[in-house]
Amino acid sequence: MSHFLRPIFGAAFAAALLMAGFYASSDADAAGAYDGNWSVVINTLRGDCDRSLRYSVRIVNNQVLATEQNYRVAGRVSPGGEIRVVVAEAGRSASGFGRLVGNNGRGQWRTSTGQCAGSWTAVRRANNW
């Protein structure tokens, strides 16, 4: 089970981390302050998952998007930088939450079964688009 996170957190988190409807969107939210490409490092602190992984995600109009098509991501960033995501692949899922501030972020994650959990950090890349 050591590669469990690779398919689950290919987008994420990740790092970072929302179910649809968690934050109500409005026209004021449309161009999000956190939009852009982000590099996310996921660290496992509990469980038999990969110890550390790095992924890329994109935030567009406050929505967290997968950069690959082999997994699903439902995520959103609030105007204040709170972020929540759910990542699913092959019947497995994990969720994460945290906060983005400027060009950095951090938070926590866990698998839906509770088998693995840990922390994540994120950095916005300079060349966003």
Order of alpha helices (4+ residues) and beta strands (2+ residues): alpha-beta-beta-beta-beta-beta-beta-beta-beta
